[in-house]
Amino acid sequence: MRYVLTVGVILVAALGIAGIAHGEADDSPGLQLLGVVLVIGAAAFGIRNLRGGS
């Protein structure tokens, strides 16, 4: 189960990074913000998952 959550966190972080990159190319601050929120959320969830929090 932990493996599935880890892969999910990595995929969401990659999606966020892609959103940041596409937002930069299109000059879209909203897409960049959504990408940053996805990356920060994935990092927070991943850290919480590794530490064993509920």
ABEGO torsion letter per residue (X at the ends): XAAAAAAAAAAAAAAAAAAAAAAAAAGBAAAAAAAAAAAAAAAAAAAAAAAGBX
